[in-house]
Amino acid sequence: MWRSGPGKRTNYMEQNMPVMQSALTPMQDNFYHSMAECMLRGVPPPPTRPRTPEPEGTERPPPVGNAFYQDSRFFYKPPVESERAMCTICAKCDEDAPGPAEYKCYSCVKYDVHGKGHFCKACFKARHPPHRVKHVWQRIENEENLDEAANDQLVRAEMDKQIAGINATIQVAAECSLVVAALVVVAMVAVLLLMLML
């Protein structure tokens, strides 16, 4: 038989609970009884507060390339790089305030966390003693920016293509007539000037 404990029992539970013997303490009995009531009744949804709209700024920020992840904790914003190249190895200089880079070692790039291989004078002497295998390095002033070089090569190739097209057009125009050729030459020179201005 169910014991009559200090907890309240609903009519539903009294009518639908089977009669059974219990060897539980009154506290355990009330605990399991309240769990059964919650399961039969269902858990009410948590109260929700109405969302307050955030005030809209007067100036909208520029769109971000990866808008989906910008509020995520995994969104990485790289640190702002200085105009002058700084030491990325930091073997002898302070990591919080690295020295100005004077050398770039192409053999050490694969061991650099930042992938740059920039050394200040002290770090370069520490990492490149005379008894080590020769590394491929150069002074930082002579370093070539591969992105800029690729961009220059692309511009040069585009200009060569335009000039080849102009030469082909001039040959066709020369065969037609001299007046038309003069107009075509003027138009092509204008196109070339516009490309050089861009």
N, C-alpha and C positions, 0 to 999 in steps of 0.2 A: 504494500500500500504506500501511496505517496504520503510523505509527512507534510503537515501544514507548517511551512516555515514562515519567517517574517516577510518574505517577498510577496508581492501581489501577483495573483494569477488571473488571467483574463478568462472570460466565459468560453471563448473559442478553445483555449487550451484545456479547460476543465472538461469540455464536451468531447474533444477529439483525442486526448491523450489516453493511451491504453493503461489499464491498471497493472502496475508492476511493483515488485519488491525492490527497494533501494537500500544499499548499504552505504550510501554517501552521507557525509555530514550535511547539516542544513546549509552551510555556506556553499559547498560544492553543488548541492541540489539546486540552489537559487542561481548559481552561475550557469549551469547547463540549461536550466529552465529559461533564463533570459537569452541565451544563445539560440535556443530553439524558437523563441518568440521572434527574434530579429530575423532569422532565416525564413520563417513563415510570412512575416510581415513585409520583408524586403527592406533594404537600406535606403533611406531617403537621400536624394542627391545633395551634395554640399551646397550651401548658399553661395550665390554668385553676386559679386558687386558689379554695378554697371561700369563699363570702361569709360574713363574720361578721355576725351580726345586731346592729343598733345597740341600745344600752341604751334601754329605754323610760322616759321621764320619768314622774314621779308625777303631774304636772299636764299635761293635754292642752291644746294651744292651741286657740282657737276655729277653726271651719272657715273656710277662705279662700274668697272668692267665685269666684276663678279658680284652682282647685286644679291644673289641668293645667299651667299655665305658671308656678307659683310657684317652681319650682326652675330655671327657664330663665334664661339670661342676659338675655333680653329682657323679663323681668318687671319692671315699673317700680313702685317704691314711692315715692309722692309724699312730699316732705319735710313734716315736721310744721309746721303753720302756727301762728303765735303768736296770742294772744287779740286783741292790738291790731293794726290794719292797718299794714303797713310799706310803705315806698316801693318800688315795683316797677320804676320807670324807671331810677333810679340814674345820672342825668346828672351831678349834682354831689356826691352823697354816695357813700360807700364801698359797693361791691357786697356785700362780706362782712358788713358791719354797716350795713344801710340805716337811714335815719332814720325816725321815726314819720310815717305818712301824715297829711296834713291836708286834701288835696283829692282829688276824683275827677273826672277829665275824661272825659266820654263821647265826645268827638271823638278823643281819643288812645288809646282802648281798642284800636282796630284795629291800632295800631302797637306795642302793648305785647306782649312775648313771653308774659307770664303772663296776658294778657287781662283785667287788672283796672283799669289806668289810675290807680293810686294814686300820688300825688306828695307828697314832703315839701316844705317851704316853699322851700328853695333850688332844687330841681329844677323846681318849678312856675314860679318866677320866670325860670329859664333857658329853659324851653321855651315860655313864654307871654309874650313881650315885647309891649309895647303896639302895635307896628306890624303884628302878625300878624292874620290873620283871626280873628274872634271864635269861641271854642270854647264848647261847652256843658259847664259844670262846676258843681260844688257842693262845699260843705264835707263832710268825711267823716262828721261827726255826722248830717247830713241824708240820708245814703245809705240807700236802701231796698233791703233784701235781697229779691230777686225770689222766691227759693225759699220764704222765710217768708211773703211776701205771698200767693203761690199757695196755700200750705197753709192760711192763714187764710181765704182766699176759699172753699176747698173745705169747711172746717169750717162756715163760715157758710151755704153752700148746703145742706149736709146738715141743719143745724138748721132752716133754712127749710122744707125738704122734710118733716121730722118734724112741725113745727108745722102745716103745711098738712094733713098726714095726721090729726093730732089734731083739728083743727077740723072736718074732714070726718066723723070718727068721732063727735064731739060732736053734730053736726047729725043724724046718723042715730040716735044714742042718744036725743036729745031727742024725736024722733018716736016712739020705742018707749015709753019710760017714764022717769020721773024717777029712780027707784032705780037702774036700770041705767046711766043717764047719770052719776050720782054715782060709781058704781064705775069707770066708764070714765075719768072725769076724774081720779080718784085714781091709776089705773094709768098714765095718760099723763103726769101730773105726776111720778110716780116715774121713768118712762123719761127725761123731760127732765132731772131731777136727776142721774140716772146719766150721761147724756151730757155734762152740764156738768162733772161730776167727772172724766171722762176727759180 
